[in-house]
Amino acid sequence: MSERAAPFYCPYCGDEDLRPNEEGHGAWECGACNRAFRLKFLGLLARGVQRTDTGGDRI
């Protein structure tokens, strides 16, 4: 099983000073705004990917 990708920036302040938090998997802390947060994958949406292209004429 592969590991999940790390977040690139804090969802609260936008800074990139992130480190894993002691709370466990998916928990991160921001050194800039001193906040801790957890990321969690909820699952795939039942509707899937919808295409807006109708296949009409293209120029």
C-alpha positions as CSV (number, residue, x, y, z in Angstrom):
1,M,0.0,0.0,0.0
2,S,1.4,3.4,-0.9
3,E,1.5,6.4,1.5
4,R,-0.8,9.3,1.0
5,A,0.6,12.6,-0.3
6,A,1.4,15.4,2.2
7,P,-0.5,18.7,2.1
8,F,1.3,21.5,0.3
9,Y,0.0,24.4,2.5
10,C,-2.0,25.1,5.6
11,P,-5.8,25.3,4.9
12,Y,-6.1,28.1,7.4
13,C,-3.2,30.5,6.7
14,G,-1.7,29.2,3.4
15,D,1.8,28.8,4.8
16,E,4.0,25.9,3.8
17,D,5.6,25.3,7.3
18,L,3.8,22.0,7.9
19,R,4.9,18.9,9.9
20,P,3.2,15.7,11.0
21,N,1.4,16.0,14.3
22,E,1.7,13.5,17.1
23,E,-2.0,12.6,16.9
24,G,-1.4,10.1,14.2
25,H,-2.1,9.4,10.6
26,G,-3.5,12.4,8.7
27,A,-2.8,14.9,11.5
28,W,-0.6,17.9,10.6
29,E,0.5,21.1,12.4
30,C,1.4,24.5,11.0
31,G,4.4,26.3,12.4
32,A,3.2,29.7,11.0
33,C,-0.3,29.9,12.6
34,N,0.1,27.3,15.3
35,R,-2.9,25.3,14.3
36,A,-3.3,21.5,14.1
37,F,-5.6,19.8,11.6
38,R,-6.5,16.4,10.3
39,L,-7.0,15.3,6.7
40,K,-9.3,12.4,5.9
41,F,-10.3,10.8,2.6
42,L,-14.1,10.3,2.8
43,G,-14.6,8.2,-0.3
44,L,-15.6,8.5,-3.9
45,L,-18.8,10.2,-4.9
46,A,-21.6,8.0,-6.3
47,R,-22.2,10.3,-9.2
48,G,-18.7,9.9,-10.5
49,V,-17.2,12.2,-13.1
50,Q,-19.7,14.0,-15.3
51,R,-18.7,15.3,-18.7
52,T,-20.0,18.7,-19.9
53,D,-18.8,18.1,-23.5
54,T,-21.8,17.3,-25.7
55,G,-19.7,16.2,-28.6
56,G,-20.8,19.0,-30.8
57,D,-18.9,20.6,-33.7
58,R,-15.4,21.9,-32.9
59,I,-13.7,24.7,-34.7
